[in-house]
Amino acid sequence: MNLNQLKYFMVLARVGSYSEAAYQLNIAQSTLSQAIIKLEEEFETPLFYSEKRVSYLTGAGSILEKEAQKIIGNVIKSKEMIAQYLNGNVGNVTIGVSGSFGVTIVPQVIKTYQRFHPENLVTVKVVQGNTNRLVQSIRNHDIDLGICSYSPRDVDVQFSLIKREPYVVMTSNNHELANQNTVSEQDVLKYPIITFSAQSGAYYDVANILGVDINQLDVAMYVDDSAMMAAMVEAGIGIAVIPRIYLLENFNIAILPFETVRYRDVYCAWLKYQLLSPVAKEFRSLIQQSANITL
C-alpha cells in the first residue's frame, strides 16, 4: 500500500465511478483499477461493489476510508510541519558554552534572533563545559554549536574565529606588581600562579604566553572557574594570567596588561559533516557576527 493507492481509493469512494475518478486523477482507468485490485489483494477483501455501474464501498472499504482520511491528513500535516522547519519557523538549537566565552555572546544572539523572528517557535538550550567536553558533545551530536577555544586535534570539527580577548595579569591590590602600568612575562614568572587545569582550552596558552614549558610554572592552584580564580587572587593565594572578561570588574584586584599584547581567540565550533537545521544555521550566523551585535 502506498499514498497514491490511498489517494486513488479516496477519489473513487467519493465519486463512485471508475471513469470519473480516473478523469479527475488524470490517469488511465486501467491504472486506477490496478491500484484498487492491489489494495484489495493486500487487505484480502473487496473494498467496492458495483450496482448499475456505480461503485459503492463495502464494510471493509468504509473502514479503510476513515483510516485513509487520517493517514492522508497526517501526511499533509507532516508536510506543513517540515515546510515550517525548513523555513526556520520552528526548531531547536543547543549551544555549548566554555567558561565565560558565551556569557555576553549568547544573550545578545538570542535577543537578536527574537527581534528578527518574534513569531517563530524555537527552543534554545544552553549547556556549559570546558572546550574538550564541548568538542566531544559536538562529535556525539549532543549539541549543535559550541563557543570555545580552538582544538587542533579535532579535525572533524569546524572552528570559526568570532572574538579576540586580550590576556591580562590579575594580582591582589597589595601585590608588588599591582602598581605597574604593564607587566612582562619575566615579571609574572617570579610569582606562584593560579592557572587553568588541563581540561581547559587555556591550559597551554598561559605557558605559551610566558614562553616556558607548562611544567616549569610555579603553580599555586589549578582552577577552571574564572570567578573562583579571581577570588583566589583577591585573597592573595597567587597571581593569574587570564583573558580580560567582564566579571573581573566585580573583584577587588589589580588588572594589568602585558607589555606585548597577547590574545585568547574565541571560536564558534560545529561538526563539519553535520547537516545543521535551518534554525541552528541562523544561530551560527548570528554568533559569527556577534562582535557587531548590540543589545
Residue pairs with C-beta under 8 A, 6 or more apart in sequence:
1 38
1 39
1 42
3 71
3 72
3 75
4 35
5 35
5 36
5 38
5 39
6 68
6 71
6 72
7 25
7 72
8 21
8 25
8 27
8 32
8 35
8 36
9 35
9 36
9 39
9 47
9 64
9 65
9 68
10 65
10 68
10 69
10 72
11 21
11 24
11 25
12 18
12 21
12 32
12 36
12 48
12 55
13 48
13 57
13 61
13 65
14 21
15 21
15 24
16 54
16 55
16 56
17 53
17 54
17 55
18 29
18 32
18 33
18 55
19 29
21 32
22 28
22 29
22 31
22 32
25 32
36 47
36 48
39 47
39 64
40 46
40 47
43 60
43 64
45 58
45 60
46 58
46 60
46 61
47 57
47 58
47 60
47 61
47 64
48 55
48 56
48 57
48 58
48 61
49 55
49 56
49 58
50 56
57 65
81 90
84 90
85 91
85 277
85 278
86 278
87 278
88 117
88 120
88 277
88 278
88 279
88 281
88 282
89 117
89 119
89 120
89 121
90 120
90 121
90 122
90 279
91 122
91 123
91 277
91 278
91 279
91 280
92 122
92 123
92 124
92 125
92 277
92 279
93 122
93 123
93 124
93 125
93 144
93 145
93 277
93 279
93 280
93 283
94 124
94 125
94 126
94 127
94 142
94 143
94 144
94 145
95 102
95 106
95 124
95 125
95 126
95 127
95 143
95 144
95 145
95 146
95 147
95 283
95 287
96 126
96 127
96 128
96 129
96 133
96 134
96 137
96 138
96 143
96 145
96 146
96 147
96 148
97 103
97 106
97 126
97 127
97 128
97 129
97 134
97 146
97 147
97 148
98 128
98 129
98 130
98 131
98 134
98 146
98 147
98 148
98 149
98 201
99 130
99 200
99 202
99 224
99 225
99 226
100 226
100 243
100 245
100 246
100 247
101 147
101 148
101 163
101 266
102 126
102 147
103 245
103 246
103 247
104 246
105 147
105 162
105 163
105 266
105 287
105 290
106 126
106 147
107 295
108 290
108 293
108 294
108 295
109 283
109 286
109 287
109 290
109 293
110 124
111 295
112 286
112 293
113 122
113 124
113 282
113 283
113 286
120 279
122 279
124 283
127 137
127 143
129 137
130 148
130 199
130 200
130 201
130 224
131 146
131 148
131 149
131 151
131 199
131 200
131 201
132 151
132 199
132 201
133 199
134 143
134 146
134 148
134 269
135 146
135 148
135 151
135 154
135 157
135 269
137 143
137 146
138 144
138 145
138 146
138 157
138 269
138 270
138 271
139 154
139 156
139 157
139 271
141 271
141 274
144 270
144 274
144 276
144 277
144 280
144 283
144 284
145 268
145 269
145 270
145 280
145 283
145 284
145 287
146 267
146 268
146 269
146 270
147 162
147 266
147 267
147 268
147 269
147 287
148 201
148 266
148 267
148 269
149 200
149 201
149 202
149 205
149 264
149 265
149 266
149 267
150 159
150 201
150 265
150 267
151 157
151 159
151 201
151 269
156 271
156 272
156 273
157 269
157 270
157 271
157 272
158 269
158 270
158 271
158 272
159 267
159 268
159 269
160 267
160 268
160 269
160 288
161 265
161 266
161 267
162 266
162 267
162 268
162 287
162 288
162 290
162 291
163 265
163 266
163 290
163 291
164 263
164 264
164 265
164 266
165 243
165 244
165 245
165 263
165 264
165 266
166 243
166 244
166 257
166 258
166 261
166 262
166 263
166 264
167 205
167 209
167 241
167 242
167 243
167 244
167 258
167 261
167 262
167 263
167 264
168 241
168 242
168 243
168 244
168 248
168 255
168 256
168 257
168 258
169 177
169 183
169 187
169 188
169 239
169 240
169 241
169 255
169 256
169 257
169 258
170 229
170 230
170 233
170 239
170 240
170 241
170 242
170 248
170 253
170 254
170 255
170 256
171 177
171 178
171 233
171 239
171 253
171 254
171 256
172 178
172 233
172 234
172 235
172 236
172 253
172 254
173 252
173 253
173 254
174 236
175 191
175 236
175 239
175 254
177 183
177 187
177 191
177 239
177 254
177 256
178 254
178 256
179 254
180 187
180 256
181 256
181 257
182 256
182 257
182 258
182 259
183 256
183 257
183 258
183 259
184 258
184 259
185 209
185 210
185 211
185 258
188 210
188 239
188 241
189 210
189 212
189 217
189 218
191 218
191 238
191 239
192 218
192 219
192 220
192 237
192 238
192 239
193 206
193 217
193 218
193 219
193 220
193 238
193 239
193 240
193 241
194 219
194 220
194 221
194 222
194 223
194 229
194 232
194 233
194 237
194 238
194 239
194 240
195 203
195 206
195 217
195 219
195 221
195 222
195 223
195 240
195 241
196 202
196 203
196 206
196 222
196 223
196 224
196 229
197 203
197 222
197 223
197 224
198 222
199 224
200 224
202 242
202 243
202 264
203 214
204 214
205 264
206 214
206 217
206 241
207 213
207 214
207 216
207 217
209 241
209 258
209 262
210 217
210 241
220 237
220 238
221 232
221 237
221 238
223 229
223 232
226 242
226 245
226 247
226 248
227 247
227 250
229 240
229 242
230 240
230 242
230 247
230 248
230 250
230 251
230 253
231 251
232 238
232 240
233 239
233 240
233 251
233 253
234 251
234 252
234 253
242 248
243 264
244 255
248 255
268 284
268 287
268 288
270 276
270 280
270 284
276 284
286 293
